[in-house]
Amino acid sequence: MYIRKLIAAGALAAAAVSTQAQANELKFANFMPAGHPYVASTFQPLADAIAAGTNGDVTVKIYSGGELGAGPVEQYNRVVDGVAELAVSLPGYTASQFPLTLLSELPGVLTEANGTETIWNNVDLLGSEYRRTHLVALWSSAENVLFTRDKAVHTPEDIAGLKIRVPSRNTGLLVEAWGASPVSMPVSEIYNALQTGVIDGAMIDGTAVGAFKLGEVANFITVGMDTTISPFFILMNRDAYGDLSDDQKAAVDAAGKAASLNGQASQLAGAAKGIEGFAATEGKEVIHLTDAEAAAFDALSAPVVQAVVGETGGDAAAIVEALSK
């Protein structure tokens, strides 16, 4: 009888340890390749900080390259449904869920240098959009620039009629105002679409030169006009966050704030390096618009900002005003 009790107690203890180990390891869904700069600069430090801040009681395992499911657009649902406890994505991929957050990407609202700090100083204004998940990190990236394959773009007339990939609805409205046809597609599809002529160009930041190898299939980059700055975020399953102790929640939140700053710093450095490398490559050209050329684009962009704020309604105007200070 005594031996049977010991065996039963041991089995229960082992099951408890196993359950605890499973509960404490958080799955992080990353649609980007394992070699993307964000992994080393932002995602792994986030995982390390959570482990350190919880004395190893909570750990994070990163699944890169869509290992938990292909398709960047599905990242939000993976967190909501609990396929992953954590995931990185762009609000623009599920724009209908984040109209207030996406006000931050409109031309002239944020600056590259201070965008992330500005967002977090006003994050309470966006809180209603994160009721189904927990917001861990949110950062403003480098500005989107125009990659084109065959045509050098100096004026709106040059872009008229071209098919341009866009990362969000707002960027699509901007491109449409310039006279082009916006095409929505995740970043993972741009290379093949540009290579085969399905699209003529893409709006994306300069990190794409190396991170997604667009430097191989694009021949021109146009910079200088007011454009969108696509935010990124890391979300956490609401129930998984709720199961943590108060100290563990604090550790996750602190790690998330640091990840936000790391993400922005990585993005800005990678974008500058990408554009610089592109310009130095034989047969490639970075087109820096003159003030007059940029003004022609910006005149077409201004009504887009007003229209988006108007159709968003509610506190949209106040949010744009707060973020623009």
C-alpha positions as CSV (number, residue, x, y, z in Angstrom):
1,M,0.0,0.0,0.0
2,Y,2.8,2.4,1.0
3,I,4.7,1.7,-2.3
4,R,1.5,2.2,-4.3
5,K,0.9,5.6,-2.6
6,L,4.5,6.6,-3.3
7,I,4.1,5.7,-7.0
8,A,0.8,7.6,-7.2
9,A,2.2,10.6,-5.5
10,G,5.2,10.5,-7.9
11,A,2.9,10.3,-10.9
12,L,0.9,13.3,-9.7
13,A,4.0,15.3,-9.1
14,A,5.4,14.5,-12.5
15,A,2.1,15.4,-14.1
16,A,2.1,18.7,-12.2
17,V,5.7,19.5,-13.3
18,S,4.9,18.6,-16.9
19,T,1.7,20.8,-16.9
20,Q,3.6,23.7,-15.3
21,A,6.4,23.4,-17.8
22,Q,3.9,23.5,-20.7
23,A,2.0,26.4,-19.2
24,N,5.1,28.5,-18.7
25,E,6.5,28.2,-22.2
26,L,4.9,30.8,-24.4
27,K,4.9,30.2,-28.2
28,F,5.9,33.2,-30.3
29,A,4.7,33.2,-33.9
30,N,7.1,35.0,-36.2
31,F,6.1,35.0,-39.9
32,M,9.6,36.5,-40.9
33,P,12.6,34.2,-41.6
34,A,14.8,33.3,-38.7
35,G,17.6,35.4,-40.2
36,H,15.5,38.6,-40.2
37,P,17.2,41.4,-38.2
38,Y,14.2,41.6,-35.9
39,V,14.9,38.2,-34.4
40,A,18.3,39.0,-33.0
41,S,17.6,42.7,-32.2
42,T,14.0,42.5,-30.8
43,F,12.4,39.1,-30.5
44,Q,15.1,37.1,-28.8
45,P,15.9,40.0,-26.4
46,L,12.2,40.1,-25.5
47,A,12.3,36.3,-24.8
48,D,15.4,36.7,-22.7
49,A,14.0,39.6,-20.7
50,I,10.8,37.7,-19.9
51,A,12.8,34.7,-18.7
52,A,15.1,36.9,-16.6
53,G,12.2,39.0,-15.2
54,T,10.3,35.9,-14.1
55,N,13.4,34.0,-12.8
56,G,12.8,31.4,-15.6
57,D,9.3,30.6,-14.6
58,V,8.0,32.0,-17.9
59,T,9.9,31.3,-21.1
60,V,9.3,32.1,-24.7
61,K,10.1,29.9,-27.7
62,I,10.3,31.7,-31.1
63,Y,8.8,29.9,-34.1
64,S,10.1,31.7,-37.2
65,G,9.3,31.5,-40.9
66,G,5.6,30.8,-40.4
67,E,6.3,27.6,-38.5
68,L,3.0,27.9,-36.6
69,G,1.1,28.7,-39.8
70,A,1.8,30.4,-43.0
71,G,0.6,33.9,-43.8
72,P,1.4,37.1,-42.0
73,V,-2.2,38.2,-42.3
74,E,-3.4,35.5,-39.9
75,Q,-1.1,36.5,-37.0
76,Y,-3.7,38.4,-35.2
77,N,-6.1,35.4,-35.3
78,R,-3.4,33.1,-34.1
79,V,-3.1,35.1,-30.9
80,V,-6.9,35.5,-30.4
81,D,-7.4,31.7,-31.0
82,G,-4.5,30.7,-28.8
83,V,-2.5,29.0,-31.6
84,A,0.3,31.1,-30.3
85,E,0.6,33.0,-27.0
86,L,2.6,35.7,-28.7
87,A,2.8,36.9,-32.3
88,V,4.4,39.8,-34.2
89,S,2.4,41.5,-37.0
90,L,1.4,44.8,-38.5
91,P,-2.0,46.4,-37.7
92,G,-2.3,47.1,-41.4
93,Y,-2.8,43.4,-42.2
94,T,-6.1,43.5,-40.2
95,A,-6.9,47.2,-40.7
96,S,-10.6,46.8,-39.7
97,Q,-9.5,45.8,-36.2
98,F,-7.1,48.8,-35.7
99,P,-8.4,52.0,-37.4
100,L,-7.2,54.1,-34.4
101,T,-3.8,52.6,-34.3
102,L,-3.4,53.1,-38.0
103,L,-4.0,56.8,-37.7
104,S,-0.3,56.8,-36.6
105,E,0.9,55.7,-40.0
106,L,-0.6,58.7,-41.9
107,P,1.8,61.1,-43.6
108,G,3.0,63.8,-41.2
109,V,1.5,62.3,-38.0
110,L,4.7,60.7,-36.6
111,T,8.4,61.2,-37.2
112,E,10.8,58.4,-37.7
113,A,13.0,59.4,-34.8
114,N,10.3,59.9,-32.1
115,G,7.4,57.8,-33.4
116,T,7.6,55.0,-30.9
117,E,8.0,57.3,-27.9
118,T,5.0,59.4,-29.1
119,I,2.8,56.3,-29.5
120,W,3.5,55.0,-26.0
121,N,2.9,58.5,-24.5
122,N,-0.6,58.3,-26.0
123,V,-1.2,54.6,-26.0
124,D,-4.3,54.9,-23.7
125,L,-6.1,56.6,-26.6
126,L,-5.8,53.3,-28.6
127,G,-6.7,51.0,-25.7
128,S,-10.2,50.1,-27.0
129,E,-8.6,48.2,-30.0
130,Y,-6.8,45.7,-27.7
131,R,-9.7,44.2,-25.8
132,R,-9.4,40.8,-27.4
133,T,-5.6,40.6,-26.9
134,H,-2.9,42.1,-24.7
135,L,-0.7,44.7,-26.3
136,V,2.9,43.8,-25.5
137,A,4.9,46.0,-27.9
138,L,4.1,48.6,-30.5
139,W,6.6,50.6,-32.5
140,S,6.8,53.0,-35.4
141,S,9.0,51.9,-38.2
142,A,11.0,53.5,-40.9
143,E,9.0,55.3,-43.5
144,N,7.7,53.5,-46.5
145,V,9.5,54.3,-49.7
146,L,8.7,53.4,-53.3
147,F,10.5,50.5,-54.9
148,T,9.9,50.1,-58.7
149,R,11.3,47.5,-61.1
150,D,11.4,49.2,-64.5
151,K,10.3,52.8,-64.1
152,A,12.1,55.7,-62.4
153,V,9.5,57.7,-60.5
154,H,10.1,61.5,-60.2
155,T,6.5,62.7,-60.5
156,P,2.9,61.5,-60.0
157,E,2.7,61.2,-63.8
158,D,5.5,58.6,-63.7
159,I,3.6,56.4,-61.2
160,A,0.2,56.8,-62.9
161,G,-1.3,53.5,-63.8
162,L,1.4,51.4,-62.1
163,K,0.4,48.5,-59.9
164,I,2.0,49.1,-56.5
165,R,1.9,46.8,-53.5
166,V,0.8,48.4,-50.3
167,P,1.0,47.2,-46.6
168,S,-2.3,48.8,-45.5
169,R,-5.5,50.4,-46.6
170,N,-4.2,53.9,-45.7
171,T,-1.1,53.4,-47.9
172,G,-3.4,52.1,-50.6
173,L,-5.4,55.3,-50.5
174,L,-2.2,57.3,-50.7
175,V,-0.9,55.4,-53.7
176,E,-4.3,55.7,-55.3
177,A,-4.2,59.5,-54.8
178,W,-0.9,59.5,-56.7
179,G,-2.6,57.9,-59.6
180,A,-1.4,54.3,-59.2
181,S,-3.4,51.1,-58.5
182,P,-2.8,49.7,-55.0
183,V,-2.4,46.0,-54.6
184,S,-2.6,44.5,-51.1
185,M,-0.3,41.6,-50.4
186,P,1.8,40.4,-47.5
187,V,5.5,41.1,-47.5
188,S,6.4,37.5,-48.2
189,E,4.9,37.7,-51.7
190,I,6.5,40.9,-52.9
191,Y,9.7,39.4,-54.3
192,N,8.0,37.0,-56.7
193,A,5.3,39.4,-57.7
194,L,7.8,42.1,-58.5
195,Q,10.1,39.7,-60.3
196,T,7.3,38.3,-62.5
197,G,5.6,41.7,-63.2
198,V,2.5,41.0,-61.3
199,I,3.2,44.3,-59.7
200,D,5.3,47.2,-60.9
201,G,6.5,48.4,-57.5
202,A,6.0,48.3,-53.8
203,M,5.6,50.6,-50.8
204,I,7.8,49.3,-48.0
205,D,10.6,50.6,-45.9
206,G,14.3,50.3,-46.8
207,T,14.9,47.2,-44.7
208,A,13.3,45.2,-47.5
209,V,16.4,45.7,-49.6
210,G,18.2,43.0,-47.6
211,A,15.6,41.4,-45.3
212,F,13.3,40.4,-48.2
213,K,15.9,40.7,-51.0
214,L,14.0,43.4,-53.0
215,G,17.4,44.8,-54.0
216,E,17.6,41.9,-56.4
217,V,14.3,42.6,-58.2
218,A,13.9,46.4,-58.0
219,N,16.0,48.9,-59.9
220,F,14.7,52.1,-58.4
221,I,13.8,53.5,-55.0
222,T,12.1,56.9,-54.8
223,V,12.4,58.8,-51.5
224,G,11.5,62.4,-50.4
225,M,7.7,62.6,-50.4
226,D,5.5,62.5,-47.3
227,T,4.5,58.9,-46.9
228,T,3.2,56.4,-44.4
229,I,5.1,54.9,-41.5
230,S,3.7,51.4,-40.9
231,P,3.5,50.4,-37.2
232,F,4.4,46.9,-36.0
233,F,3.1,45.2,-32.8
234,I,3.6,42.2,-30.7
235,L,0.3,40.8,-29.2
236,M,-0.3,38.3,-26.5
237,N,-3.3,36.0,-26.0
238,R,-5.6,37.6,-23.4
239,D,-6.1,34.4,-21.4
240,A,-2.4,33.5,-21.4
241,Y,-1.6,37.0,-20.0
242,G,-4.4,36.7,-17.5
243,D,-3.0,33.5,-16.1
244,L,0.3,35.2,-15.2
245,S,1.0,36.5,-11.7
246,D,1.1,40.3,-11.2
247,D,4.9,40.1,-11.1
248,Q,5.1,38.1,-14.3
249,K,2.7,40.5,-16.1
250,A,5.0,43.3,-15.0
251,A,8.0,41.5,-16.5
252,V,6.2,40.9,-19.8
253,D,5.1,44.5,-20.0
254,A,8.6,45.8,-19.2
255,A,10.1,43.5,-21.8
256,G,7.5,44.7,-24.3
257,K,8.4,48.4,-23.8
258,A,12.1,47.5,-24.4
259,A,11.2,45.5,-27.5
260,S,9.3,48.5,-28.8
261,L,12.4,50.7,-28.7
262,N,14.6,47.8,-30.0
263,G,12.2,47.3,-32.9
264,Q,12.3,50.9,-33.9
265,A,16.0,51.2,-33.6
266,S,16.5,48.0,-35.6
267,Q,14.1,49.2,-38.3
268,L,15.7,52.6,-38.7
269,A,19.2,51.3,-38.8
270,G,18.3,48.5,-41.2
271,A,16.4,50.8,-43.5
272,A,19.2,53.3,-43.8
273,K,21.7,50.5,-44.4
274,G,19.4,49.0,-47.1
275,I,18.9,52.2,-49.0
276,E,22.6,53.0,-48.8
277,G,23.6,49.6,-50.0
278,F,21.0,49.8,-52.9
279,A,22.5,53.2,-54.0
280,A,26.0,51.7,-54.0
281,T,25.0,48.7,-56.2
282,E,25.7,49.0,-59.9
283,G,22.6,49.4,-62.0
284,K,20.5,50.6,-59.1
285,E,19.3,54.1,-58.4
286,V,18.0,55.9,-55.4
287,I,15.9,58.9,-56.6
288,H,15.9,61.8,-54.1
289,L,13.0,64.0,-55.1
290,T,13.6,67.7,-55.3
291,D,11.4,70.0,-53.1
292,A,9.2,70.8,-56.1
293,E,8.8,67.1,-57.0
294,A,8.0,66.1,-53.5
295,A,5.5,68.9,-53.2
296,A,3.6,67.5,-56.2
297,F,3.1,64.2,-54.3
298,D,2.4,65.8,-51.0
299,A,-0.4,68.0,-52.5
300,L,-2.2,64.8,-53.6
301,S,-1.6,63.2,-50.2
302,A,-3.1,65.9,-47.9
303,P,-6.8,65.1,-48.7
304,V,-6.2,61.5,-47.9
305,V,-5.2,62.3,-44.3
306,Q,-8.3,64.5,-44.0
307,A,-10.6,61.8,-45.5
308,V,-9.2,59.0,-43.2
309,V,-9.7,61.1,-40.1
310,G,-13.2,62.0,-41.2
311,E,-14.3,58.5,-42.0
312,T,-12.8,57.0,-38.8
313,G,-14.8,59.5,-36.7
314,G,-15.0,59.4,-33.0
315,D,-11.8,60.5,-31.4
316,A,-9.7,60.3,-34.6
317,A,-9.1,64.0,-34.9
318,A,-8.0,64.2,-31.3
319,I,-5.7,61.2,-31.6
320,V,-4.0,62.6,-34.7
321,E,-3.6,65.9,-33.0
322,A,-2.0,64.2,-29.9
323,L,0.3,62.1,-32.0
324,S,1.4,65.0,-34.1
325,K,2.7,67.2,-31.2
